[in-house]
Amino acid sequence: MKRPKTNKKPSGVARGQKPRSRMRTRSGNPGKTGAKAGTSRKGRRIAELAAAGRRLGGLLAAGLPVRSASVDGDEAGSYRTDEAAARRQMNDLWARHGGVLSGLNPAGPEYAAAASAFAQGYCERVGLRDKGWFPFPSDQRVSAVILLHGAGPEAFTVQDSPLQRLLGELKRLALHEVILASRDEAVTPQLVQTFAAPRLETEVKLVDAGDVSAGSVSGDGAERLAAAEAAEGDILVFLDASVSSAAEEIAALAGTVAGGSDAALWGVSAKLPHFHKRPPEVMAKQFVNYALGRRDLRADSLTVLPHALSRQAVTKLGAELAHPARAHGAALLEGLTVASVRLSGGDSRGARLFAWLDRSRASDHLEALRLAMDRLGPRLFYPDNWRRRGYAADTYSPYIAEEPSVPGDFSRESI
């Protein structure tokens, strides 16, 4: 017997509205959205990589000799593990064998999980407590350059200053060297070796930028140039003493350069306000990138700290490093490979606000645009096939000249 038809609508459905079907995932279970399922899959992937990294770190450390150093003041024959040598050994093992976990993005949460777990497994195997080490994805020599930019002796003596926190983060990395660049005469080598070197448990090189002569430098340009000339590393990561960058950020920048980029910029464009609320220097940075054909960089620039440069970039840019905005324009004009780096999210509970600094002005970026016009002409590489500016302007102007004729029908006036 057929059930009689009724006009009763399902509960929760308004008049004239069709009842919605229940959402199903790929597994066929209703109720979960695809976004939640994707998040859980990503979480499982991160957990699997962390477990694999820990096992790999322990296996590779098994049977390897670890250098020891004598303990000062103790009885003869007392030794402890040379942590600096162990950290370098851990980084070399990861650089050679960590790729078996698959090609991981150094700025992604998968790399962070696998790399930090690898260091934990290594430390457990060699008998060290967890040091929070974080390996680079390459065995290239990395130089950390800290620009003091007017920071005086108080930056070294205050216990929880940004500089002290930055030194603590650098201690987690297998760096080739740490360079401090300053123009303050009160910052002496004795001060650095007394307060900075013990924090890092290694020697720190101090570079005096007061004697740098590179014209009218802007911001911390003199410190950048002096430190770049003194650095020995294959990759230079430029940091600021007032910004406590994390080891994960520094490793992501260095890893991007090790992967083939000449310059790794810290990506700040994703957090910019609406265009009409942006300050003039941000608009100028974005205009320079657009004018030079790098719309993908948006407002990212070498004026933002931190950032990293390859040895090739340092050599090509030369004295332009004293003018960060001009150096950014020169890097694009020279055809250097420039990329933006931004750490992608992981566990939101452990997230931190990534700090960055930019002391540039709009006029600095206009100087970069002037450099491009000097090299490429007033229209850069954008052709003008119709206008004849030379008829209405001074023929002696260096930026306005009659352009060559272009074949075609010019029966009507060019505009």
C-alpha positions in Angstrom: 0.0 0.0 0.0 1.4 3.4 -1.0 2.0 6.0 1.8 -0.2 9.0 1.3 1.6 12.2 0.3 1.9 15.0 2.9 3.0 18.6 2.7 5.0 18.3 5.9 8.6 19.6 5.5 11.7 18.2 7.2 12.5 19.8 10.6 14.9 22.7 10.4 14.1 23.6 6.8 12.5 27.0 6.0 9.6 27.4 3.7 10.7 27.4 0.0 14.2 26.0 0.9 15.4 22.6 -0.2 16.7 20.2 2.4 20.5 20.0 2.5 22.2 16.7 2.0 24.6 15.5 4.7 28.2 16.2 3.8 30.4 13.1 3.3 34.1 12.7 3.3 36.1 10.5 0.9 35.8 7.7 3.4 32.0 8.0 3.2 31.5 8.9 6.9 29.1 11.9 7.2 29.8 14.8 9.4 33.5 15.6 8.8 34.4 18.3 6.3 37.3 18.0 3.9 39.2 20.7 5.7 39.2 18.9 9.0 40.1 15.6 7.3 43.0 17.3 5.5 44.2 18.8 8.8 44.3 15.4 10.5 46.1 13.9 7.5 48.7 16.6 7.7 49.1 16.1 11.5 49.6 12.4 11.0 52.2 13.1 8.3 54.1 15.5 10.6 54.0 12.9 13.4 55.3 10.2 11.1 58.2 12.4 9.9 59.1 13.3 13.5 59.2 9.6 14.5 61.3 8.7 11.4 63.6 11.6 12.0 64.2 10.5 15.6 64.9 6.9 14.6 67.3 8.1 11.8 69.2 10.4 14.1 69.8 7.6 16.6 70.8 5.1 14.0 73.3 7.4 12.3 74.9 8.4 15.6 75.4 4.8 16.6 79.1 3.9 16.7 80.3 7.4 15.6 83.1 8.9 17.7 82.3 12.2 19.4 85.1 14.6 20.2 85.7 15.4 23.9 87.3 18.3 25.7 88.9 18.4 29.1 87.0 20.1 31.9 88.9 23.1 33.3 89.4 22.9 37.0 88.5 19.2 37.4 90.8 16.4 38.1 93.1 15.2 35.4 91.4 12.8 33.0 88.0 14.4 33.4 86.4 15.0 30.0 83.1 16.2 28.6 81.6 16.0 25.2 82.6 18.9 22.9 79.1 20.2 22.1 80.2 22.4 19.3 81.8 19.5 17.5 78.8 17.3 18.2 76.5 19.9 16.8 78.5 20.1 13.6 78.6 16.3 13.4 74.8 16.2 13.8 74.3 18.8 11.1 76.6 17.0 8.7 74.7 13.7 9.2 71.4 15.4 8.6 72.7 17.2 5.5 74.0 14.0 4.0 71.2 11.5 5.0 68.2 13.6 6.0 67.0 13.7 2.4 65.8 10.1 2.7 62.7 11.5 4.5 61.8 13.2 1.1 62.5 16.7 -0.2 61.0 18.8 2.6 60.5 22.6 2.4 62.8 24.2 4.9 60.1 26.7 5.7 57.4 24.1 6.3 56.2 22.4 9.5 57.2 19.0 8.1 60.9 20.0 8.0 60.8 21.5 11.4 59.3 18.3 12.9 61.7 15.9 11.2 64.8 18.0 11.7 64.3 18.8 15.4 63.4 15.1 16.1 66.5 14.0 14.2 68.6 16.2 16.6 66.9 14.7 19.6 67.6 11.2 18.4 71.2 12.1 17.8 71.6 13.6 21.3 70.0 10.6 23.0 72.4 8.2 21.2 75.6 10.1 22.1 74.5 10.6 25.7 73.6 14.3 25.6 70.4 15.8 27.0 68.2 17.5 24.5 69.8 20.8 23.5 67.0 22.0 21.2 69.4 21.8 18.2 68.0 22.5 14.8 70.0 21.4 11.7 70.4 23.2 8.4 69.4 21.4 5.2 72.9 21.8 3.8 76.5 21.4 4.9 77.5 24.8 3.4 79.2 27.2 5.8 76.6 29.6 7.3 77.7 33.0 8.8 75.3 34.8 11.1 75.8 38.5 10.9 74.3 40.6 13.7 73.9 44.3 13.0 74.0 46.2 16.3 72.7 49.4 14.7 73.5 51.7 17.6 72.9 49.1 20.4 75.4 49.9 23.1 76.9 47.9 26.0 73.6 47.6 27.7 72.4 45.2 25.0 75.0 42.7 26.2 74.6 43.1 30.0 70.8 43.0 30.3 69.9 39.4 31.0 66.7 39.1 28.8 67.5 41.6 26.1 66.6 40.8 22.5 70.3 40.4 21.7 70.7 37.8 24.5 67.7 35.9 23.3 69.0 36.0 19.7 72.3 34.6 20.9 70.4 31.8 22.6 68.7 30.9 19.3 72.0 31.0 17.4 73.4 28.5 19.9 70.9 25.9 18.5 72.5 26.1 15.0 75.7 24.6 13.6 77.1 28.0 12.4 80.4 28.5 10.9 80.9 31.9 12.6 79.0 34.7 14.3 79.9 38.2 13.4 78.8 41.4 15.3 79.0 44.6 13.4 78.9 47.9 15.2 79.9 51.6 14.8 79.8 52.3 18.6 83.2 52.7 20.1 81.8 51.5 23.5 81.3 48.1 22.0 84.8 46.6 22.5 86.2 43.1 21.8 86.5 42.6 25.6 82.8 43.3 26.0 81.9 40.8 23.3 84.1 38.0 24.6 82.9 38.6 28.1 79.1 38.5 27.5 78.4 37.2 24.0 81.0 34.4 23.6 80.0 32.5 26.7 76.4 32.6 25.7 77.3 31.0 22.4 80.2 28.9 23.8 82.3 29.9 20.8 84.3 32.8 19.6 82.5 35.8 18.3 84.0 38.1 15.7 83.5 41.9 16.2 83.7 44.1 13.1 84.1 47.9 13.4 82.0 49.6 10.8 83.0 53.1 11.8 85.7 53.2 9.1 83.5 52.2 6.2 83.4 54.8 3.5 80.6 54.1 1.0 79.1 57.5 0.4 76.0 58.5 2.3 75.0 55.1 3.7 71.4 54.6 4.9 70.3 52.9 8.1 72.7 50.1 9.0 74.3 50.0 5.5 77.9 50.5 6.8 77.5 47.6 9.2 76.2 45.3 6.5 79.0 46.1 4.1 81.7 45.8 6.8 80.4 42.4 8.0 79.9 41.1 4.4 83.6 41.8 3.7 84.7 40.1 6.9 82.5 37.0 6.6 83.9 33.7 5.4 80.7 31.7 5.0 79.0 30.5 1.8 75.7 31.8 3.1 75.3 35.0 5.1 72.2 35.5 7.3 71.8 39.2 8.3 70.1 39.7 11.6 69.3 42.7 13.9 70.3 42.9 17.5 66.8 44.3 18.4 64.9 41.3 16.9 65.1 37.9 18.5 64.7 35.7 15.3 64.1 32.1 16.0 66.5 29.3 14.9 63.7 27.9 12.6 63.5 31.2 10.8 67.3 31.4 10.3 67.4 27.8 9.1 64.6 28.5 6.6 66.4 31.5 5.1 69.7 29.6 4.9 68.0 26.6 3.5 66.3 28.6 0.7 69.7 30.0 -0.4 71.3 26.5 -0.1 68.5 25.3 -2.4 69.6 27.6 -5.3 68.4 31.1 -4.4 70.9 34.0 -4.3 68.7 36.1 -1.9 66.1 34.9 0.6 63.8 37.7 1.7 61.6 37.4 4.8 58.1 37.4 3.5 56.1 40.1 5.3 53.6 40.9 2.5 51.0 38.5 3.7 50.4 40.6 6.9 50.2 44.0 5.2 47.1 46.1 5.8 44.9 47.3 3.0 46.6 49.4 0.4 45.2 52.8 1.5 46.5 52.1 5.1 50.0 51.3 4.1 52.9 53.7 4.9 54.7 55.4 2.0 57.8 53.2 2.3 55.7 50.0 1.8 54.0 51.4 -1.2 57.4 52.4 -2.7 58.8 48.9 -2.1 55.9 47.3 -3.9 56.1 49.8 -6.7 59.8 49.0 -7.3 59.1 45.2 -7.4 56.2 45.7 -9.8 58.2 48.0 -12.0 61.1 45.5 -12.2 58.8 42.6 -13.2 58.7 40.9 -9.8 55.0 41.2 -8.8 55.3 38.0 -6.8 57.6 39.7 -4.3 54.9 42.3 -3.5 56.5 44.5 -0.7 59.3 42.1 0.3 62.8 43.7 0.1 66.4 43.4 1.2 65.7 46.3 3.6 63.8 43.8 5.8 65.7 42.0 8.5 66.3 39.0 8.7 67.4 37.9 5.2 70.1 35.8 3.7 72.5 36.1 0.7 74.7 33.7 -1.1 78.4 34.4 -1.6 77.7 35.1 -5.3 75.1 37.7 -4.4 77.6 39.4 -2.0 80.2 39.5 -4.6 77.9 40.9 -7.3 76.3 43.5 -5.2 79.6 44.7 -3.7 79.4 48.3 -2.3 75.6 48.4 -3.0 75.2 46.4 0.2 75.7 49.7 2.0 72.4 50.9 0.5 69.9 48.1 1.2 67.1 49.5 -1.0 69.5 50.0 -4.0 71.0 46.6 -3.3 67.5 45.1 -3.7 67.0 46.8 -7.1 70.5 45.8 -8.2 69.8 42.2 -7.3 66.8 42.2 -9.6 68.7 44.0 -12.3 71.6 41.6 -12.1 69.4 38.6 -12.6 70.0 37.1 -9.2 67.5 34.5 -8.0 65.4 36.3 -5.3 62.8 34.4 -3.3 60.5 35.2 -0.4 60.4 33.0 2.6 57.6 32.7 5.1 57.2 29.9 7.7 54.0 28.0 7.1 51.9 27.1 10.2 52.3 24.1 12.3 50.8 23.6 15.7 49.0 26.8 16.6 49.6 26.3 20.3 53.4 26.7 19.7 53.1 29.6 17.2 54.9 32.8 17.8 54.8 36.2 16.2 57.7 36.2 13.8 59.6 39.5 14.3 61.1 41.5 11.5 62.5 45.0 11.1 62.7 47.6 8.3 64.2 51.0 8.9 64.0 52.1 5.2 62.3 55.2 3.9 60.3 55.8 0.7 63.2 57.9 -0.7 65.6 54.9 -0.3 63.4 52.8 -2.6 63.1 55.7 -5.1 66.9 55.5 -5.3 66.5 51.9 -6.3 64.1 53.0 -9.1 66.6 55.7 -10.2 69.3 53.0 -10.4 67.1 51.0 -12.7 66.3 54.0 -14.9 70.1 54.8 -15.2 70.7 51.2 -16.4 67.7 50.5 -18.5 66.4 54.0 -19.6 63.5 56.0 -18.4 60.9 53.4 -19.4 62.9 50.5 -18.0 62.0 47.6 -20.3 58.5 48.8 -21.1 58.4 49.9 -24.8 56.5 52.9 -26.1 55.7 52.4 -29.7 53.4 55.4 -30.2 54.5 58.5 -28.3 57.1 60.9 -29.8 58.2 62.7 -26.6 61.3 64.3 -28.3 59.0 66.7 -30.2 57.7 68.3 -27.1 60.7 68.3 -24.8 64.2 69.5 -24.5 66.4 67.3 -26.7 69.2 67.6 -24.2 67.3 66.0 -21.4 69.0 62.7 -20.3 65.7 61.0 -19.7 63.6 62.3 -22.7 64.8 61.4 -26.1 63.2 60.8 -29.5 62.5 57.1 -29.8 63.3 55.1 -33.0 60.5 54.8 -35.5 58.4 51.8 -35.5 57.0 50.3 -38.7 53.2 50.6 -39.1 50.4 52.9 -40.0 50.9 56.3 -38.4 48.3 58.3 -40.4 46.8 59.5 -37.2 48.6 61.4 -34.4 50.3 59.4 -31.7 49.0 60.0 -28.2 
